[in-house]
Amino acid sequence: MSSLADRIRDRTCRYGVLGMGYVGLPLALAYAQRGVHVVGFETDAEKVRAVQAGESYIPDVPAAALAAAVASGHLEATTDMSRLAECDVISICVPTPLSKSRDPDVSFVDAATRSVEAALRPGQLIMLESTTYPGMTEEFLLPRFERLGFALGRDFWLAFSPERVDPANRTYGIENTPKVVGGVDEASTRMAVEFYRIAVQTVHPVSSARAAEMVKLLENTFRSVNIGLVNEVALMCDRLGLDVREIIAAAATKPFGYMRFDPGPGIGGHCIPLDPIYLSWKLRTLEYRARFIELAEDVNLAMPRYLVERVTQALNRLGRSVKGSEILVLGVAYKRDVGDTRESPALEVIRLLRDRGGVVTFADPYVDSVWLGEVELRARPLTPEALARADCVVVTTDHTAFPWAQVARHARLVVDSRGAVPRAEVRGTLVPLSGPALEGRPGGPAEAPAAPAAAGRIQP
Ligand code: SAJ
């Protein structure tokens, strides 16, 4: 019987992917396309049916490629977790959300670990890919396997490798996104590196699973903190009477030592709002306060309310209140060109506007409806009439597909948290995220604001 290392080397290993979501399905497909036999494990029977039928439910996974992998016999899916025993290598790719009290919710990893435990047998490599706090692989998974009498490095190998799947990213996919890998021991690191080298061009080993867990958290904490910084700069610019987008665009001309982030209505998605909290939570158990993470969270979470204040003031200037006003929100997805509304700040903006008595509708080409508690709001078509009828249009997601020039020409009042509306086309009133409003010319394109006088240059 060849060893696990041999089976990885000659690609005869059987690979189990536990969790066939936006991380697991692309991963499973990448290995199936390289001739590895892959079994996808799901608790959702509908996902299993779809995979078996070659129907893709992940936009980044082409149905044709999925169908071909299934037809080739290299990819199958099942809800039967006992079949994990067939697999030599297992990746756990399940959600790691936050609980209602904003603490790590490890229930999905716990359930997946129980399935692996029940099927554990000598000769398996187990890898956790779900983003989690430093120490989880070693402190939560390892003891569960050892207490069954299995020995690390003899019977099983255990590693962590952060997922770096970026939905809708046309440039980077599984194969060309470098993979960081850290084993609970050195042999596990080596085994996991060899396995990932089958499908990934660049594999970067680190000294431990804990290090690999921390790498991912640094990556996404870096984003959360820098987004928090530019959001606070927006709040500063508002008090200084400056347009934050002008300031950021100018700063971004610096070709070194600066990385552009843009302010907005807050942060959404299943990564950036959550991952840093896994780190600050863990550090609190070590009696350390992760102040940057907490401050960024405070600023980012305050942005929806700040935006609603801008809407309120804009309506007040027109002698109206939010109460009774028709407000059209453009975009409920958490970022442009995706249909994911998880943690979307737009939902909080809508909730706050409704709480103030606003009559709120939304348009989003990627989202049919959203639930606000017990209330379902269905997307409305974005038409010139809808734009003209709204007392206020609020831009929360800058989808490429939105007709921005049309928005500029037909909206009487637009509060734009994303800098998406072309100023030269504005006919009504444009209120940016910070700084003075722009009054368009009703009869035609607004005068583009004069270029700010360059410091020191005497106007003719
Ligand atoms: N956001 C801003 N300003 C910015 C950038 C983002 O307000 O300058 C907001 C977005 O609108 C969104 C939230 O932050 O609401 C998160 O945006 P994101 O661009 O970070 O997108 P995500 O959540 O899809 O993050 C993923 C992450 N990928 C993984 O964790 C594997 C992240 O590490 C990637 O850097 C990011 O995609 C990416 O670059 O697209």
Boltz pocket constraint, residues with backbone or C-beta under 6 A from the ligand:
constraints:
  - pocket:
      binder: B
      contacts: [[A, 163], [A, 164], [A, 165], [A, 166], [A, 167], [A, 219], [A, 220], [A, 223], [A, 227], [A, 260], [A, 261], [A, 262], [A, 263], [A, 264], [A, 265], [A, 266], [A, 267], [A, 268], [A, 269], [A, 270], [A, 271], [A, 272], [A, 334], [A, 335], [A, 336]]
      max_distance: 6.0
